[in-house]
Amino acid sequence: MKEPQAVFSDYLAKSNLKMTPQRRLILDVFLRDDGHLASEDLYNMVKREDKSIGQATVYRTLKLLSESGLAKEVHFGDGVTRYERKYGSKHHDHIICEQCGKTLEVMDEEIEHLQEKLAESHGFVLTGHKMYLYGLCADCRKA
């Protein structure tokens, strides 16, 4: 498996774009975080390391990271587009607290198998899926 930096460089080259120092820094900061980052979150993290990088540069680079297959958009129902690592990450689903926004990544082989069986029963072969479960976390239920 290629390093993410090489994947991104190759994608940029194929798109007739250059790997600028700003794009490299944004990529590096993105790869250091394992969470679900909104463009503003990533911008604030990048800004701590290089104050000259603008928010539009971060936003455009996140789109490039997504197009290159390194990142993917996730939507938790609050109107904010977030990004998480895609390249080299295993498939997972999300459980989201509707009150505090706490998000858990979960993987359940039985659910995955049931989804494949359901698709097959309707004549489909799954090429991918997204599952978001919403509810209240234990902390919010106590409050």
DSSP file (Angstrom, degrees, kcal/mol; ACC not computed):
  #  RESIDUE AA STRUCTURE BP1 BP2  ACC     N-H-->O    O-->H-N    N-H-->O    O-->H-N    TCO  KAPPA ALPHA  PHI   PSI    X-CA   Y-CA   Z-CA
    1    1 A M              0   0    0      0, 0.0     2,-0.1     0, 0.0     0, 0.0   0.000 360.0 360.0 360.0 131.9    0.0    0.0    0.0
    2    2 A K        -     0   0    0      1,-0.1     0, 0.0     2,-0.1     0, 0.0  -0.344 360.0 -99.8 -71.9 152.7    1.4    3.4   -1.0
    3    3 A E    >>  -     0   0    0      1,-0.1     4,-2.1    -2,-0.1     3,-0.5  -0.432  31.5-118.4 -66.4 146.1    2.0    6.1    1.6
    4    4 A P  H 3> S+     0   0    0      0, 0.0     4,-2.6     0, 0.0     5,-0.2   0.857 114.2  57.6 -57.2 -35.9   -0.8    8.7    1.7
    5    5 A Q  H 3> S+     0   0    0      1,-0.2     4,-2.5     2,-0.2     5,-0.1   0.894 107.8  46.9 -61.9 -39.5    1.6   11.5    0.7
    6    6 A A  H <> S+     0   0    0     -3,-0.5     4,-2.6     2,-0.2    -1,-0.2   0.888 110.4  52.4 -69.6 -39.3    2.5    9.5   -2.5
    7    7 A V  H  X S+     0   0    0     -4,-2.1     4,-2.3     2,-0.2    -2,-0.2   0.931 113.0  44.9 -60.5 -45.4   -1.2    8.9   -3.3
    8    8 A F  H  X S+     0   0    0     -4,-2.6     4,-2.7     2,-0.2    -2,-0.2   0.917 112.5  50.5 -67.3 -43.4   -1.9   12.6   -3.0
    9    9 A S  H  X S+     0   0    0     -4,-2.5     4,-2.5    -5,-0.2    -2,-0.2   0.921 111.7  48.7 -59.6 -44.1    1.1   13.6   -5.0
   10   10 A D  H  X S+     0   0    0     -4,-2.6     4,-2.4     2,-0.2    -1,-0.2   0.912 111.4  49.5 -62.1 -43.4    0.1   11.2   -7.8
   11   11 A Y  H  X S+     0   0    0     -4,-2.3     4,-1.4     2,-0.2    -2,-0.2   0.930 111.5  48.5 -62.1 -45.3   -3.4   12.5   -7.8
   12   12 A L  H  <>S+     0   0    0     -4,-2.7     5,-3.2     1,-0.2     3,-0.3   0.923 110.8  50.8 -61.5 -43.6   -2.2   16.1   -8.0
   13   13 A A  H ><5S+     0   0    0     -4,-2.5     3,-1.6     1,-0.2    -1,-0.2   0.915 109.1  50.5 -61.2 -43.4    0.1   15.3  -10.8
   14   14 A K  H 3<5S+     0   0    0     -4,-2.4    -1,-0.2     1,-0.3    -2,-0.2   0.773 111.5  49.5 -64.8 -25.4   -2.6   13.6  -12.8
   15   15 A S  T 3<5S-     0   0    0     -4,-1.4    -1,-0.3    -3,-0.3    -2,-0.2   0.291 118.2-113.5 -94.9   8.6   -4.8   16.7  -12.2
   16   16 A N  T < 5S+     0   0    0     -3,-1.6     2,-0.3     1,-0.2    -3,-0.2   0.868  76.6 127.4  58.8  39.0   -2.0   19.0  -13.4
   17   17 A L      < -     0   0    0     -5,-3.2     2,-0.3    -6,-0.1    -1,-0.2  -0.833  54.2-123.0-119.8 160.9   -1.7   20.5   -9.9
   18   18 A K        -     0   0    0     -2,-0.3     2,-1.2    -3,-0.1     5,-0.1  -0.753  17.5-118.6-107.0 151.9    1.4   20.9   -7.8
   19   19 A M        -     0   0    0     -2,-0.3   -10,-0.0     4,-0.1   -11,-0.0  -0.754  43.6-169.9 -83.8  96.9    2.2   19.7   -4.3
   20   20 A T     >  -     0   0    0     -2,-1.2     4,-2.4     1,-0.1     5,-0.2  -0.440  36.1-110.3 -84.5 161.9    2.7   23.0   -2.6
   21   21 A P  H  > S+     0   0    0      0, 0.0     4,-2.2     0, 0.0     5,-0.2   0.866 120.7  54.1 -58.4 -34.5    4.1   23.5    0.9
   22   22 A Q  H  > S+     0   0    0      2,-0.2     4,-2.4     1,-0.2     5,-0.2   0.932 109.0  46.3 -66.3 -45.0    0.6   24.6    2.0
   23   23 A R  H  > S+     0   0    0      1,-0.2     4,-2.6     2,-0.2    -1,-0.2   0.901 111.7  52.3 -63.6 -40.0   -1.1   21.4    0.6
   24   24 A R  H  X S+     0   0    0     -4,-2.4     4,-2.7     2,-0.2    -1,-0.2   0.923 110.6  47.3 -62.1 -43.8    1.6   19.3    2.2
   25   25 A L  H  X S+     0   0    0     -4,-2.2     4,-2.8     2,-0.2     5,-0.2   0.928 112.2  49.3 -64.2 -44.4    1.0   20.9    5.6
   26   26 A I  H  X S+     0   0    0     -4,-2.4     4,-2.5     1,-0.2    -2,-0.2   0.920 112.6  48.5 -61.1 -43.8   -2.7   20.5    5.3
   27   27 A L  H  X S+     0   0    0     -4,-2.6     4,-2.6     2,-0.2    -2,-0.2   0.940 112.2  48.6 -59.4 -48.5   -2.3   16.9    4.4
   28   28 A D  H  X S+     0   0    0     -4,-2.7     4,-1.3     1,-0.2    -2,-0.2   0.909 113.0  46.5 -61.5 -43.7    0.1   16.2    7.3
   29   29 A V  H  X S+     0   0    0     -4,-2.8     4,-0.7     1,-0.2     3,-0.3   0.914 112.6  50.8 -65.8 -42.1   -2.2   17.9    9.8
   30   30 A F  H >< S+     0   0    0     -4,-2.5     3,-1.1    -5,-0.2    -2,-0.2   0.921 109.6  50.3 -59.7 -44.6   -5.2   16.0    8.4
   31   31 A L  H 3< S+     0   0    0     -4,-2.6    -1,-0.2     1,-0.2    -2,-0.2   0.751 102.8  60.9 -68.9 -23.9   -3.4   12.7    8.7
   32   32 A R  H 3< S+     0   0    0     -4,-1.3     2,-0.4    -3,-0.3    -1,-0.2   0.696  95.2  74.0 -74.8 -18.4   -2.4   13.3   12.3
   33   33 A D    <<  -     0   0    0     -3,-1.1    52,-0.2    -4,-0.7     4,-0.1  -0.807  57.5-168.9-102.7 136.2   -6.0   13.5   13.4
   34   34 A D        +     0   0    0     -2,-0.4    -1,-0.1    50,-0.1    -3,-0.1   0.343  61.6  84.8-100.1   5.7   -8.2   10.4   13.7
   35   35 A G  S    S-     0   0    0     49,-0.1     2,-0.6     1,-0.1    50,-0.4   0.141  91.0 -81.0 -93.7-154.1  -11.5   12.3   14.1
   36   36 A H        -     0   0    0     48,-0.1     2,-0.5    67,-0.1    48,-0.2  -0.935  50.6-164.2-116.5 103.1  -14.1   13.8   12.1
   37   37 A L  E     -A   83   0A   0     46,-2.6    46,-2.3    -2,-0.6     2,-0.2  -0.778  14.1-150.5-102.3 128.1  -12.9   17.3   11.0
   38   38 A A  E  >  -A   82   0A   0     -2,-0.5     4,-2.3    44,-0.3     3,-0.3  -0.544  38.3-107.4 -77.7 158.5  -15.0   20.1    9.6
   39   39 A S  H  > S+     0   0    0     42,-0.6     4,-2.6     1,-0.2     5,-0.1   0.872 122.6  54.2 -58.1 -35.7  -13.0   22.4    7.3
   40   40 A E  H  > S+     0   0    0      2,-0.2     4,-2.3     1,-0.2    -1,-0.2   0.884 106.3  51.6 -66.2 -38.3  -13.0   25.1   10.1
   41   41 A D  H  > S+     0   0    0     -3,-0.3     4,-1.9     2,-0.2    -2,-0.2   0.944 112.9  44.7 -61.1 -48.2  -11.5   22.6   12.6
   42   42 A L  H  X S+     0   0    0     -4,-2.3     4,-2.9     1,-0.2     5,-0.2   0.907 110.6  55.0 -64.3 -41.0   -8.7   21.7   10.2
   43   43 A Y  H  X S+     0   0    0     -4,-2.6     4,-2.9    -5,-0.2    -1,-0.2   0.926 107.7  49.4 -56.8 -46.5   -8.2   25.4    9.4
   44   44 A N  H  X S+     0   0    0     -4,-2.3     4,-1.0     1,-0.2    -1,-0.2   0.873 112.6  47.6 -62.8 -37.0   -7.7   26.2   13.1
   45   45 A M  H  X S+     0   0    0     -4,-1.9     4,-0.5     2,-0.2     3,-0.3   0.918 114.9  45.2 -68.8 -43.7   -5.2   23.3   13.5
   46   46 A V  H >X S+     0   0    0     -4,-2.9     4,-2.2     1,-0.2     3,-1.5   0.888 106.0  61.2 -66.0 -39.7   -3.3   24.3   10.3
   47   47 A K  H 3< S+     0   0    0     -4,-2.9    -1,-0.2     1,-0.3    -2,-0.2   0.805  95.7  61.4 -60.0 -31.4   -3.3   28.0   11.4
   48   48 A R  H 3< S+     0   0    0     -4,-1.0    -1,-0.3    -3,-0.3    -2,-0.2   0.779 113.4  36.3 -65.0 -25.5   -1.4   27.1   14.6
   49   49 A E  H << S+     0   0    0     -3,-1.5     2,-0.3    -4,-0.5    -2,-0.2   0.731 135.0  15.2 -99.9 -26.7    1.5   25.9   12.4
   50   50 A D    ><  -     0   0    0     -4,-2.2     3,-1.4     3,-0.1    -1,-0.3  -0.773  57.5-169.7-152.0 101.9    1.3   28.4    9.5
   51   51 A K  T 3  S+     0   0    0     -2,-0.3    -4,-0.1     1,-0.3    -1,-0.1   0.628  82.8  69.2 -67.3 -13.7   -0.7   31.6   10.0
   52   52 A S  T 3  S+     0   0    0      2,-0.1     2,-0.4    -5,-0.0    -1,-0.3   0.613  74.8  99.0 -83.1 -11.3   -0.3   32.5    6.3
   53   53 A I    <   -     0   0    0     -3,-1.4     2,-0.1    -7,-0.1    -3,-0.1  -0.643  67.5-141.8 -82.1 127.4   -2.6   29.7    5.1
   54   54 A G     >  -     0   0    0     -2,-0.4     4,-1.6     1,-0.1     3,-0.2  -0.408  19.3-114.8 -87.9 163.1   -6.2   30.8    4.4
   55   55 A Q  H  > S+     0   0    0      1,-0.2     4,-2.5     2,-0.2     5,-0.2   0.851 115.2  57.0 -64.6 -35.7   -9.4   29.1    5.1
   56   56 A A  H  > S+     0   0    0      1,-0.2     4,-2.7     2,-0.2    -1,-0.2   0.876 104.5  52.8 -64.5 -36.5  -10.2   28.8    1.3
   57   57 A T  H  > S+     0   0    0      2,-0.2     4,-2.3     1,-0.2    -1,-0.2   0.909 110.3  47.6 -64.5 -41.8   -6.9   26.9    0.8
   58   58 A V  H  X S+     0   0    0     -4,-1.6     4,-2.4     2,-0.2    -2,-0.2   0.930 112.9  48.8 -63.9 -45.0   -7.8   24.5    3.5
   59   59 A Y  H  X S+     0   0    0     -4,-2.5     4,-1.9     1,-0.2    -2,-0.2   0.935 113.0  46.2 -61.8 -47.3  -11.3   24.0    2.1
   60   60 A R  H  X S+     0   0    0     -4,-2.7     4,-2.0     1,-0.2    -1,-0.2   0.889 112.4  51.3 -64.5 -37.9  -10.0   23.4   -1.5
   61   61 A T  H  X S+     0   0    0     -4,-2.3     4,-2.7     2,-0.2    -1,-0.2   0.885 106.4  54.2 -68.0 -37.5   -7.4   21.0   -0.2
   62   62 A L  H  X S+     0   0    0     -4,-2.4     4,-2.2     2,-0.2    -1,-0.2   0.904 107.5  51.0 -60.8 -40.1   -9.9   19.0    1.7
   63   63 A K  H  X S+     0   0    0     -4,-1.9     4,-2.6     2,-0.2    -2,-0.2   0.914 110.9  48.5 -62.2 -41.8  -11.9   18.7   -1.5
   64   64 A L  H  X S+     0   0    0     -4,-2.0     4,-2.1     2,-0.2     6,-0.2   0.895 109.2  52.7 -64.9 -39.9   -8.8   17.4   -3.3
   65   65 A L  H  <>S+     0   0    0     -4,-2.7     5,-1.8     1,-0.2     6,-1.6   0.893 111.8  46.7 -62.0 -38.8   -8.1   15.0   -0.5
   66   66 A S  H ><5S+     0   0    0     -4,-2.2     3,-1.1     4,-0.2    -2,-0.2   0.927 111.9  49.2 -68.3 -45.3  -11.6   13.6   -0.9
   67   67 A E  H 3<5S+     0   0    0     -4,-2.6    -2,-0.2     1,-0.2    -1,-0.2   0.820 108.6  54.9 -63.3 -31.0  -11.3   13.4   -4.7
   68   68 A S  T 3<5S-     0   0    0     -4,-2.1    -1,-0.2    -5,-0.2    -2,-0.2   0.601 116.6-113.1 -79.8 -10.8   -8.0   11.6   -4.3
   69   69 A G  T < 5S+     0   0    0     -3,-1.1    18,-0.2    -4,-0.5    -3,-0.2   0.487  91.2 107.3  92.0   3.7   -9.5    8.9   -2.1
   70   70 A L  S   <S+     0   0    0     -5,-1.8    16,-2.9    -6,-0.2    17,-0.9   0.805  83.7  25.3 -82.1 -29.8   -7.6    9.9    1.0
   71   71 A A  E     -B   85   0A   0     -6,-1.6     2,-0.4    14,-0.3    -2,-0.3  -0.855  65.7-156.9-129.2 162.1  -10.6   11.5    2.8
   72   72 A K  E     -B   84   0A   0     12,-2.2    12,-2.1    -2,-0.3     2,-0.2  -0.998  23.3-113.7-141.1 148.3  -14.3   11.1    2.7
   73   73 A E  E     -B   83   0A   0     -2,-0.4     2,-0.4    10,-0.2    10,-0.2  -0.531  29.0-169.1 -75.8 141.8  -17.2   13.4    3.6
   74   74 A V  E     -B   82   0A   0      8,-2.8     8,-2.4    -2,-0.2     2,-0.5  -0.992   6.1-159.5-130.7 143.4  -19.4   12.4    6.6
   75   75 A H  E     -B   81   0A   0     -2,-0.4     6,-0.1     6,-0.2    -2,-0.0  -0.979   9.0-175.5-126.7 119.3  -22.7   14.0    7.5
   76   76 A F        -     0   0    0      4,-0.6    -1,-0.1    -2,-0.5     5,-0.1   0.180  55.6 -98.7-103.2  16.6  -24.0   13.7   11.0
   77   77 A G  S    S+     0   0    0      3,-0.1    -2,-0.0     1,-0.0    21,-0.0   0.575 101.2 100.0  84.5   8.4  -27.3   15.5   10.5
   78   78 A D  S    S-     0   0    0      2,-0.3     3,-0.1    23,-0.0    -1,-0.0   0.296  97.8-106.1-109.7   9.5  -26.3   18.8   11.9
   79   79 A G  S    S+     0   0    0      1,-0.2     2,-0.5     0, 0.0    -4,-0.0   0.452  84.1 118.5  84.6  -0.4  -25.6   20.6    8.6
   80   80 A V        -     0   0    0    -42,-0.0    -4,-0.6     0, 0.0     2,-0.5  -0.879  58.2-140.8-104.0 126.6  -21.8   20.4    9.0
   81   81 A T  E     - B   0  75A   0     -2,-0.5   -42,-0.6    -6,-0.1     2,-0.3  -0.750  26.5-175.9 -83.6 126.0  -19.7   18.5    6.4
   82   82 A R  E     -AB  38  74A   0     -8,-2.4    -8,-2.8    -2,-0.5     2,-0.4  -0.795  13.7-141.9-117.7 163.6  -16.9   16.7    8.2
   83   83 A Y  E     +AB  37  73A   0    -46,-2.3   -46,-2.6    -2,-0.3     2,-0.3  -0.968  16.5 178.8-127.8 142.4  -14.1   14.7    6.7
   84   84 A E  E     - B   0  72A   0    -12,-2.1   -12,-2.2    -2,-0.4   -48,-0.1  -0.921  41.8 -80.9-133.9 163.4  -12.5   11.5    8.0
   85   85 A R  E     + B   0  71A   0    -50,-0.4   -14,-0.3    -2,-0.3   -15,-0.1  -0.379  43.4 168.0 -63.6 138.4   -9.7    9.3    6.7
   86   86 A K    >   +     0   0    0    -16,-2.9     3,-1.9    -2,-0.1     2,-0.2   0.696  52.3  82.7-113.2 -49.1  -10.7    6.9    4.0
   87   87 A Y  T 3  S+     0   0    0    -17,-0.9     3,-0.1     1,-0.3    -1,-0.1  -0.407 111.0   2.2 -66.3 125.0   -7.4    5.6    2.6
   88   88 A G  T 3  S+     0   0    0      1,-0.3     2,-0.3    -2,-0.2    -1,-0.3   0.502 105.8 118.5  78.9   3.2   -6.0    2.8    4.7
   89   89 A S    <   -     0   0    0     -3,-1.9    -1,-0.3     3,-0.0     2,-0.2  -0.791  63.6-121.6-103.9 146.8   -9.0    2.8    7.1
   90   90 A K        -     0   0    0     -2,-0.3    -1,-0.0     1,-0.1    -3,-0.0  -0.538  38.5 -92.7 -82.1 150.9  -11.4    0.0    7.6
   91   91 A H        +     0   0    0     -2,-0.2     2,-0.3    16,-0.0    -1,-0.1  -0.325  55.4 163.7 -59.9 142.3  -15.1    0.5    6.9
   92   92 A H        -     0   0    0     15,-0.1    39,-0.2    -3,-0.1    15,-0.2  -0.972  28.2-134.1-153.6 163.5  -17.2    1.5   10.0
   93   93 A D  E     -C  106   0B   0     13,-3.4    13,-2.7    -2,-0.3     2,-0.4  -0.601  23.8-120.8-112.3 177.1  -20.5    3.0   10.8
   94   94 A H  E     -Cd 105 132B   0     37,-2.3    39,-2.8    11,-0.2     2,-0.5  -0.955  12.1-162.6-129.2 141.7  -21.4    5.8   13.2
   95   95 A I  E     -Cd 104 133B   0      9,-2.2     9,-2.7    -2,-0.4     2,-0.4  -0.995  22.7-167.2-116.4 126.3  -23.6    6.3   16.3
   96   96 A I  E     -Cd 103 134B   0     37,-3.2    39,-2.0    -2,-0.5     2,-0.5  -0.952  20.1-134.4-123.9 130.1  -24.3    9.9   17.0
   97   97 A C  E  >  - d   0 135B   0      5,-2.8     4,-1.3    -2,-0.4    39,-0.2  -0.713  12.4-153.4 -79.5 124.7  -25.8   11.6   20.1
   98   98 A E  T  4 S+     0   0    0     37,-3.3    38,-0.1    -2,-0.5    -1,-0.1   0.654  89.6  45.4 -74.1 -15.3  -28.4   14.0   19.0
   99   99 A Q  T  4 S+     0   0    0     36,-0.4    -1,-0.1     3,-0.1    37,-0.1   0.914 128.9  14.6 -94.9 -51.9  -28.0   16.1   22.1
  100  100 A C  T  4 S-     0   0    0      2,-0.1    -2,-0.1    37,-0.0    36,-0.1   0.595  94.4-121.9-102.8 -12.1  -24.2   16.6   22.6
  101  101 A G     <  +     0   0    0     -4,-1.3    -3,-0.1     1,-0.3   -23,-0.0   0.474  49.6 163.0  86.1   1.5  -22.9   15.4   19.2
  102  102 A K        -     0   0    0     -6,-0.1    -5,-2.8     1,-0.1     2,-0.4  -0.312  21.0-160.1 -54.3 134.2  -20.7   12.6   20.6
  103  103 A T  E     -C   96   0B   0     -7,-0.2     2,-0.4    -9,-0.0    -7,-0.2  -0.980  10.2-167.9-127.1 130.1  -19.9   10.3   17.7
  104  104 A L  E     -C   95   0B   0     -9,-2.7    -9,-2.2    -2,-0.4     2,-0.5  -0.926  16.3-139.4-114.6 140.3  -18.7    6.7   18.0
  105  105 A E  E     -C   94   0B   0     -2,-0.4     2,-0.3   -11,-0.2   -11,-0.2  -0.869  30.8-178.1 -94.9 128.8  -17.3    4.6   15.1
  106  106 A V  E     -C   93   0B   0    -13,-2.7   -13,-3.4    -2,-0.5     2,-0.4  -0.943  19.5-167.6-132.1 150.5  -18.6    1.1   15.2
  107  107 A M        +     0   0    0     -2,-0.3     2,-0.4   -15,-0.2   -15,-0.1  -0.991   8.6 175.4-137.3 126.9  -18.1   -2.1   13.3
  108  108 A D     >  -     0   0    0     -2,-0.4     4,-2.2     1,-0.1     5,-0.2  -0.947  19.2-159.1-136.4 113.5  -20.3   -5.1   13.6
  109  109 A E  H  > S+     0   0    0     -2,-0.4     4,-2.5     1,-0.2     5,-0.2   0.847  93.9  55.9 -60.3 -36.1  -19.8   -8.1   11.3
  110  110 A E  H  > S+     0   0    0      2,-0.2     4,-2.5     1,-0.2    -1,-0.2   0.924 108.6  46.4 -65.2 -43.4  -23.3   -9.4   11.9
  111  111 A I  H  > S+     0   0    0      2,-0.2     4,-2.4     1,-0.2    -2,-0.2   0.914 111.6  52.3 -64.2 -41.7  -24.8   -6.1   10.7
  112  112 A E  H  X S+     0   0    0     -4,-2.2     4,-1.9     1,-0.2    -2,-0.2   0.923 110.7  47.8 -59.3 -43.9  -22.5   -6.0    7.7
  113  113 A H  H  X S+     0   0    0     -4,-2.5     4,-2.4     1,-0.2    -2,-0.2   0.911 110.7  51.2 -63.6 -43.3  -23.6   -9.6    6.8
  114  114 A L  H  X S+     0   0    0     -4,-2.5     4,-2.5     1,-0.2    -1,-0.2   0.879 108.4  52.1 -62.8 -38.1  -27.3   -8.7    7.2
  115  115 A Q  H  X S+     0   0    0     -4,-2.4     4,-2.4     2,-0.2    -1,-0.2   0.908 110.1  48.5 -64.9 -40.8  -26.9   -5.6    5.0
  116  116 A E  H  X S+     0   0    0     -4,-1.9     4,-2.5     2,-0.2    -2,-0.2   0.910 112.5  48.4 -64.6 -42.0  -25.3   -7.8    2.3
  117  117 A K  H  X S+     0   0    0     -4,-2.4     4,-2.4     2,-0.2    -2,-0.2   0.899 110.7  51.3 -64.8 -40.6  -28.2  -10.4    2.6
  118  118 A L  H  X S+     0   0    0     -4,-2.5     4,-0.8     2,-0.2    -2,-0.2   0.932 111.9  46.1 -62.0 -46.6  -30.8   -7.6    2.4
  119  119 A A  H ><>S+     0   0    0     -4,-2.4     5,-3.0     1,-0.2     3,-1.1   0.929 112.6  51.0 -61.2 -45.2  -29.2   -6.2   -0.8
  120  120 A E  H ><5S+     0   0    0     -4,-2.5     3,-2.0     1,-0.3    -1,-0.2   0.879 103.0  58.9 -61.4 -38.9  -28.9   -9.6   -2.3
  121  121 A S  H 3<5S+     0   0    0     -4,-2.4    -1,-0.3     1,-0.3    -2,-0.2   0.723 109.0  46.0 -65.3 -18.7  -32.6  -10.4   -1.6
  122  122 A H  T <<5S-     0   0    0     -3,-1.1    -1,-0.3    -4,-0.8    -2,-0.2   0.219 126.4-100.2-105.6  12.1  -33.5   -7.4   -3.7
  123  123 A G  T < 5S+     0   0    0     -3,-2.0     2,-0.3     1,-0.3    -3,-0.2   0.696  81.0 129.0  81.3  19.9  -31.1   -8.3   -6.5
  124  124 A F      < -     0   0    0     -5,-3.0     2,-0.5    -6,-0.2    -1,-0.3  -0.777  48.5-152.3-108.1 151.8  -28.3   -5.9   -5.5
  125  125 A V        -     0   0    0     -2,-0.3     2,-0.1    -5,-0.0    -9,-0.1  -0.995  32.3-122.9-115.1 122.1  -24.6   -6.4   -5.0
  126  126 A L        +     0   0    0     -2,-0.5     3,-0.1     1,-0.2   -10,-0.0  -0.406  31.8 175.4 -68.1 135.5  -23.3   -3.8   -2.5
  127  127 A T  S    S-     0   0    0      1,-0.5     2,-0.3    -2,-0.1    -1,-0.2   0.426  71.5 -36.8-110.4  -8.1  -20.5   -1.6   -3.6
  128  128 A G        -     0   0    0      2,-0.0    -1,-0.5     0, 0.0     2,-0.3  -0.884  57.4-163.2 166.0 168.0  -20.6    0.5   -0.4
  129  129 A H        -     0   0    0     -2,-0.3     2,-0.4    -3,-0.1   -14,-0.0  -0.979  12.3-141.7-164.6 164.6  -22.9    1.9    2.2
  130  130 A K        -     0   0    0     -2,-0.3     2,-0.4     2,-0.0   -37,-0.1  -0.999  15.3-170.8-132.3 134.5  -23.2    4.5    5.0
  131  131 A M        -     0   0    0     -2,-0.4   -37,-2.3   -39,-0.2     2,-0.5  -0.979   4.4-179.4-131.2 123.3  -25.0    3.9    8.2
  132  132 A Y  E     -d   94   0B   0     -2,-0.4     2,-0.5   -39,-0.2   -37,-0.2  -0.984   7.9-164.5-119.9 124.5  -25.7    6.5   10.8
  133  133 A L  E     -d   95   0B   0    -39,-2.8   -37,-3.2    -2,-0.5     2,-0.4  -0.932   9.0-159.7-109.1 131.3  -27.6    5.7   14.0
  134  134 A Y  E     +d   96   0B   0     -2,-0.5     2,-0.3   -39,-0.2   -37,-0.2  -0.861  31.8 108.2-113.7 144.8  -29.0    8.6   16.0
  135  135 A G  E     -d   97   0B   0    -39,-2.0   -37,-3.3    -2,-0.4     2,-0.5  -0.925  64.5 -62.4-177.4-158.3  -29.9    8.6   19.7
  136  136 A L        -     0   0    0     -2,-0.3   -39,-0.1   -39,-0.2    -2,-0.0  -0.966  44.1-131.4-117.3 130.3  -29.0    9.8   23.1
  137  137 A C     >  -     0   0    0     -2,-0.5     4,-2.1     1,-0.1     5,-0.2  -0.232  31.3-101.9 -72.3 167.7  -25.7    8.8   24.8
  138  138 A A  H  > S+     0   0    0      1,-0.2     4,-1.7     2,-0.2     5,-0.1   0.879 121.0  53.3 -59.8 -40.5  -25.6    7.6   28.4
  139  139 A D  H  > S+     0   0    0      1,-0.2     4,-1.4     2,-0.2    -1,-0.2   0.922 110.6  46.1 -62.8 -44.4  -24.3   10.9   29.7
  140  140 A C  H  4 S+     0   0    0      1,-0.2    -1,-0.2     2,-0.2    -2,-0.2   0.842 109.6  54.4 -68.8 -32.9  -27.1   12.9   28.0
  141  141 A R  H  < S+     0   0    0     -4,-2.1    -1,-0.2     1,-0.2    -2,-0.2   0.845 107.4  51.6 -68.5 -32.1  -29.8   10.4   29.3
  142  142 A K  H  <        0   0    0     -4,-1.7    -1,-0.2     1,-0.2    -2,-0.2   0.837 360.0 360.0 -69.8 -33.6  -28.5   10.9   32.8
  143  143 A A     <        0   0    0     -4,-1.4    -1,-0.2    -5,-0.1    -2,-0.2   0.485 360.0 360.0 -72.0 360.0  -28.8   14.7   32.6
